[in-house]
Amino acid sequence: MTYAIIGFGKALAKAFARKGIEVSVATTRDPESFAADAGAIGPTIIPKKLTDAVEADIIFLAVRFESYLDVAKALPTWQGKTIVDVTNAYGVSPEELGGQPSSKFIEQAFSGAKLVKGFNHLIAATLDQDPSVHGGRRVVFLASDDDAAAAEIGTLADNLGFSPIKLGGLSEGGLLVQARGNSWGHLIFKDLVKFD
Ligand SMILES: NC(=O)c1ccc[n+]([C@@H]2O[C@H](COP(=O)([O-])OP(=O)(O)OC[C@H]3O[C@@H](n4cnc5c(N)ncnc54)[C@H](OP(=O)(O)O)[C@@H]3O)[C@@H](O)[C@H]2O)c1
């Protein structure tokens, strides 16, 4: 399994580095321009061009919501890939989204991909920290209309040291982690730790 983060989400990259798991990172810029930043996080953080990074099996979409269409254009089809939607469409009017969760729009744009909403409810400064907290593990919420994809990202979250909690479909429990207009889903910013 191969991984990429589109938009250089340093907090996410750190989570991979902490466990020694290789992940590509890409922005709109030449990879050489952020190679030093990637290297400072760890040797498993590999800067790439967007066109190369999207070859990964599992792709974290960590750009501003407004930029998702630009990323979606990078491939004609996203068949066989899983997109983890880390965006928060805060401030985007519900009318603009036809009343649907923003993740549904992203799912349509990345045609053929399985979509999981996740890793978006914590601010970067919190996600940045070691998820082992007082003997428990920091919770990440996952929502998807595809149970197998949610399970796949749940396994990855486990491997990264988090405690994944599945919320169900995007339009059901998933609404708890979707920003809507100028309001936040009720679970966004809730920094929870699970003790097994
Ligand atoms: N910051 C947080 O605390 C936080 C928490 C939870 C969720 N989020 C969500 O995560 C997303 C990113 O937030 P952020 O604060 O990291 O935003 P940001 O500081 O604006 O960073 C955006 C990143 O995306 C890259 N990018 C922009 N357009 C791109 C494109 N077309 N192709 C590839 N890369 C592109 C930018 O690289 P360039 O240098 O090339 O522009 C930059 O690395 C947002 O949707 C936000 O809502 C953020």
The ligand as a MOL file (V3000), in Angstrom:
LIG
                    3D

  0  0  0     0  0            999 V3000
M  V30 BEGIN CTAB
M  V30 COUNTS 48 52 0 0 0
M  V30 BEGIN ATOM
M  V30 1 N -4.8870 24.0000 9.5570 0
M  V30 2 C -5.7000 23.2910 10.3520 0
M  V30 3 O -5.6570 23.3900 11.5880 0
M  V30 4 C -6.6890 22.3330 9.7290 0
M  V30 5 C -7.3630 21.4170 10.5620 0
M  V30 6 C -8.2490 20.5070 9.9870 0
M  V30 7 C -8.4850 20.5330 8.6270 0
M  V30 8 N -7.8390 21.4600 7.8560 0 CHG=1
M  V30 9 C -8.1540 21.4840 6.4340 0
M  V30 10 O -6.9920 21.0430 5.7310 0
M  V30 11 C -6.8950 21.7360 4.4980 0
M  V30 12 C -5.5330 22.4100 4.4130 0
M  V30 13 O -5.4390 23.3540 5.4690 0
M  V30 14 P -4.1160 24.1730 5.7230 0
M  V30 15 O -4.3520 24.9950 6.9400 0
M  V30 16 O -2.9250 23.2610 5.6770 0 CHG=-1
M  V30 17 O -4.1150 25.1200 4.4330 0
M  V30 18 P -2.9000 25.9130 3.7720 0
M  V30 19 O -1.9400 26.3370 4.8280 0
M  V30 20 O -3.5260 26.9230 2.8740 0
M  V30 21 O -2.1570 24.8000 2.9140 0
M  V30 22 C -2.7150 24.3040 1.7510 0
M  V30 23 C -1.7270 23.3790 1.0890 0
M  V30 24 O -2.3180 22.9100 -0.1180 0
M  V30 25 C -1.4050 23.1090 -1.1870 0
M  V30 26 N -2.1780 23.2770 -2.4260 0
M  V30 27 C -3.0350 24.2840 -2.7480 0
M  V30 28 N -3.5850 24.0580 -3.9690 0
M  V30 29 C -3.0640 22.8790 -4.4090 0
M  V30 30 C -3.2340 22.1110 -5.6010 0
M  V30 31 N -4.0710 22.4990 -6.5590 0
M  V30 32 N -2.5130 20.9720 -5.7250 0
M  V30 33 C -1.6610 20.5660 -4.7370 0
M  V30 34 N -1.4580 21.2560 -3.6000 0
M  V30 35 C -2.1480 22.3870 -3.4300 0
M  V30 36 C -0.6050 24.3140 -0.7710 0
M  V30 37 O 0.6180 24.3240 -1.4250 0
M  V30 38 P 1.1780 25.5540 -2.3130 0
M  V30 39 O 2.3650 26.0100 -1.5670 0
M  V30 40 O 1.4930 24.9370 -3.6070 0
M  V30 41 O 0.0640 26.5870 -2.4010 0
M  V30 42 C -0.4280 24.0410 0.7210 0
M  V30 43 O 0.6270 23.1140 0.9530 0
M  V30 44 C -8.0490 22.7340 4.4500 0
M  V30 45 O -9.1150 22.1960 3.7180 0
M  V30 46 C -8.4470 22.8880 5.9140 0
M  V30 47 O -9.7980 23.2420 6.0740 0
M  V30 48 C -6.9390 22.3380 8.3680 0
M  V30 END ATOM
M  V30 BEGIN BOND
M  V30 1 1 1 2
M  V30 2 2 2 3
M  V30 3 1 2 4
M  V30 4 1 4 5
M  V30 5 2 4 48
M  V30 6 2 5 6
M  V30 7 1 6 7
M  V30 8 2 7 8
M  V30 9 1 8 9
M  V30 10 1 8 48
M  V30 11 1 9 10
M  V30 12 1 9 46
M  V30 13 1 10 11
M  V30 14 1 11 12
M  V30 15 1 11 44
M  V30 16 1 12 13
M  V30 17 1 13 14
M  V30 18 2 14 15
M  V30 19 1 14 16
M  V30 20 1 14 17
M  V30 21 1 17 18
M  V30 22 2 18 19
M  V30 23 1 18 20
M  V30 24 1 18 21
M  V30 25 1 21 22
M  V30 26 1 22 23
M  V30 27 1 23 24
M  V30 28 1 23 42
M  V30 29 1 24 25
M  V30 30 1 25 26
M  V30 31 1 25 36
M  V30 32 1 26 27
M  V30 33 1 26 35
M  V30 34 2 27 28
M  V30 35 1 28 29
M  V30 36 1 29 30
M  V30 37 2 29 35
M  V30 38 1 30 31
M  V30 39 2 30 32
M  V30 40 1 32 33
M  V30 41 2 33 34
M  V30 42 1 34 35
M  V30 43 1 36 37
M  V30 44 1 36 42
M  V30 45 1 37 38
M  V30 46 2 38 39
M  V30 47 1 38 40
M  V30 48 1 38 41
M  V30 49 1 42 43
M  V30 50 1 44 45
M  V30 51 1 44 46
M  V30 52 1 46 47
M  V30 END BOND
M  V30 END CTAB
M  END
